[in-house]
Amino acid sequence: MADTEIKVFGKWSAKDIIVQDDGVRDYITLEPKVVMRSAGRYAHSRFHKSKVFIVERLVHKLMNSGHKAKKHFKSSGHMTGKVQTAQGIVEKAFRIIEQRTKKNPVEVFVKGLENAAPREEIITIEYGGARYPKAVECAPQRRIDLALRIMTQGSHHKAFNSKKSIHETLAEEIMNAYNMSPNSSAISKKLELERQADSSR
């Protein structure tokens, strides 16, 4: 009987990967598709994007890494909107992760995403004409969104005007997040957010 399991990029299995964090387990989908391209099927459904395979969501974030501090952050350059280019970058990054860690890169990515997802953040409330920071818990879906965005923004930032390519910086970002290293943009941002939330109680 032929093996009918769908593998990520035809190489890596996501079958035995278990999300340890109960808070985000329902928001990290680990069901690979033959073609990782939902083509905006869930764009207008508020919570349905969490049904998209998590590696595909990383590819989407790479295509347009979003804004930073309400300004258009360093763009993703000529790759913007090109799915095959973004998928190629993620595949190359996964190969680097596999070579250096000797582990399944999908498992490393998922664990890194769990580690990088912030639990708390701060909002600004206005009271009597003055503004005060207030600590709030981060919603599960937003935790994943923030972690993906900061990972891709950090990767683009490190590759910008650098000898390192984007797939090298993305691989390093994922491995640093997996190891809880402060060299990871996502981990350092998470610690900063939680520190600010703790001080504003």
C-alpha positions as CSV (number, residue, x, y, z in Angstrom):
1,M,0.0,0.0,0.0
2,A,1.4,3.4,-1.0
3,D,2.1,6.0,1.6
4,T,-0.7,8.6,1.2
5,E,0.6,11.0,3.9
6,I,0.9,14.6,2.7
7,K,4.3,16.0,3.7
8,V,5.4,19.6,3.9
9,F,7.2,20.5,0.7
10,G,7.1,16.7,0.0
11,K,9.9,16.2,2.6
12,W,8.8,16.6,6.2
13,S,6.0,15.1,8.1
14,A,3.7,17.0,10.5
15,K,1.9,13.9,11.6
16,D,3.4,13.4,15.1
17,I,3.9,17.0,16.1
18,I,2.1,17.9,19.3
19,V,1.5,21.5,20.4
20,Q,2.4,21.7,24.1
21,D,0.9,25.1,24.9
22,D,-2.8,24.5,25.6
23,G,-3.6,28.2,25.0
24,V,-2.7,28.1,21.3
25,R,-3.3,24.5,20.5
26,D,-6.6,25.2,18.6
27,Y,-5.0,28.0,16.7
28,I,-2.0,26.1,15.2
29,T,-3.3,23.9,12.4
30,L,-1.0,21.0,11.5
31,E,-2.8,19.5,8.5
32,P,-0.6,20.0,5.4
33,K,-2.1,20.6,2.0
34,V,-0.8,19.4,-1.3
35,V,-0.9,23.0,-2.6
36,M,-0.2,25.5,0.3
37,R,-2.3,28.3,-1.2
38,S,-5.7,29.1,0.2
39,A,-5.9,32.2,-2.1
40,G,-7.6,34.4,0.5
41,R,-10.5,31.9,1.2
42,Y,-10.5,32.9,4.8
43,A,-9.7,36.6,4.4
44,H,-13.2,37.9,5.4
45,S,-13.8,35.3,8.2
46,R,-12.6,36.5,11.5
47,F,-11.4,33.3,13.1
48,H,-11.1,31.0,10.1
49,K,-7.5,32.0,9.2
50,S,-6.5,29.7,12.2
51,K,-7.7,26.8,10.1
52,V,-5.0,27.5,7.5
53,F,-1.9,25.3,7.8
54,I,0.7,27.1,10.0
55,V,3.5,26.9,7.5
56,E,1.3,28.4,4.8
57,R,0.6,31.3,7.3
58,L,4.4,31.8,7.6
59,V,4.6,32.0,3.8
60,H,1.8,34.6,3.7
61,K,3.5,36.7,6.4
62,L,6.8,36.6,4.4
63,M,5.1,38.0,1.3
64,N,4.1,41.1,3.3
65,S,5.6,41.4,6.7
66,G,3.3,44.2,7.8
67,H,3.8,47.5,9.5
68,K,6.0,48.5,12.5
69,A,5.2,51.4,14.7
70,K,2.4,52.6,12.2
71,K,5.0,53.1,9.5
72,H,5.7,50.9,6.5
73,F,8.6,48.9,7.8
74,K,11.3,47.6,5.5
75,S,9.3,45.9,2.7
76,S,9.8,42.3,1.6
77,G,11.3,43.7,-1.6
78,H,10.8,42.2,-5.0
79,M,9.2,39.1,-3.4
80,T,6.0,40.9,-2.4
81,G,3.0,38.9,-3.6
82,K,5.0,36.1,-5.2
83,V,3.9,32.9,-3.5
84,Q,6.5,30.6,-5.2
85,T,9.3,32.8,-4.1
86,A,8.1,32.9,-0.5
87,Q,7.6,29.2,-0.5
88,G,11.1,28.7,-1.8
89,I,12.5,30.8,1.0
90,V,10.7,28.8,3.7
91,E,11.8,25.5,2.1
92,K,15.4,26.7,2.0
93,A,15.2,27.9,5.6
94,F,13.7,24.5,6.7
95,R,16.6,22.7,5.0
96,I,19.1,24.8,6.9
97,I,17.2,24.1,10.2
98,E,17.3,20.3,9.4
99,Q,21.1,20.4,8.7
100,R,22.0,22.3,11.8
101,T,19.6,20.7,14.4
102,K,19.2,17.2,12.9
103,K,15.5,17.5,13.7
104,N,12.2,17.9,11.8
105,P,12.2,21.6,10.8
106,V,8.4,21.8,11.1
107,E,8.5,20.6,14.7
108,V,11.3,23.2,15.4
109,F,9.2,25.9,13.8
110,V,6.0,25.0,15.8
111,K,7.9,24.9,19.1
112,G,9.6,28.2,18.3
113,L,6.3,29.7,17.6
114,E,4.9,28.5,20.9
115,N,7.9,30.0,22.7
116,A,7.6,33.4,20.9
117,A,3.9,33.9,21.4
118,P,3.5,36.7,24.0
119,R,1.1,36.0,26.9
120,E,0.5,39.6,27.9
121,E,0.7,43.0,26.2
122,I,-0.2,46.6,27.1
123,I,-3.0,48.9,25.9
124,T,-3.4,52.6,26.6
125,I,-6.5,53.8,28.4
126,E,-7.6,57.4,28.8
127,Y,-8.9,58.5,32.2
128,G,-9.6,62.2,33.1
129,G,-7.6,63.5,30.1
130,A,-4.5,61.5,31.0
131,R,-3.3,58.3,29.3
132,Y,-2.2,55.2,31.3
133,P,-0.8,51.9,30.2
134,K,-2.8,48.8,31.2
135,A,-1.7,45.2,31.1
136,V,-4.1,42.8,29.3
137,E,-4.0,39.2,28.4
138,C,-3.2,38.5,24.8
139,A,-5.9,36.6,22.8
140,P,-4.7,33.1,21.5
141,Q,-5.1,34.0,17.9
142,R,-3.4,37.3,18.3
143,R,-0.5,35.5,20.1
144,I,0.1,33.5,16.9
145,D,-0.3,36.6,14.7
146,L,2.2,38.6,16.6
147,A,4.7,35.9,16.8
148,L,4.6,35.3,13.0
149,R,4.7,39.0,12.3
150,I,7.7,39.7,14.5
151,M,9.6,36.6,13.2
152,T,9.2,37.7,9.6
153,Q,9.9,41.4,10.3
154,G,13.0,40.4,12.3
155,S,14.2,38.2,9.5
156,H,13.7,40.9,6.8
157,H,15.5,43.4,9.1
158,K,18.5,41.2,9.5
159,A,18.7,40.4,5.8
160,F,18.3,44.1,4.7
161,N,21.6,45.5,3.4
162,S,23.4,42.4,4.7
163,K,25.4,39.6,3.2
164,K,23.0,37.1,4.8
165,S,20.1,36.0,2.7
166,I,16.5,36.0,3.9
167,H,16.3,32.2,4.1
168,E,19.4,32.2,6.4
169,T,18.1,34.9,8.7
170,L,14.6,33.2,8.8
171,A,16.3,29.9,9.7
172,E,18.3,31.5,12.4
173,E,15.2,33.4,13.8
174,I,13.3,30.1,14.0
175,M,16.2,28.2,15.7
176,N,16.8,31.1,18.2
177,A,13.0,31.1,19.0
178,Y,13.2,27.3,19.5
179,N,16.1,27.7,21.9
180,M,14.5,30.6,23.7
181,S,17.5,32.7,22.8
182,P,17.3,36.5,23.2
183,N,19.0,36.8,19.8
184,S,15.5,36.0,18.4
185,S,13.6,39.1,17.5
186,A,10.3,37.4,18.5
187,I,11.6,36.2,21.9
188,S,13.2,39.6,22.8
189,K,9.9,41.4,21.8
190,K,7.9,38.9,23.8
191,L,10.1,39.5,26.9
192,E,9.8,43.3,26.4
193,L,6.0,43.2,26.1
194,E,5.6,41.0,29.2
195,R,8.1,43.2,31.2
196,Q,6.1,46.3,30.3
197,A,2.8,44.6,31.2
198,D,4.2,43.5,34.5
199,S,5.5,47.1,35.3
200,S,2.1,48.7,34.4
201,R,0.0,46.7,36.9
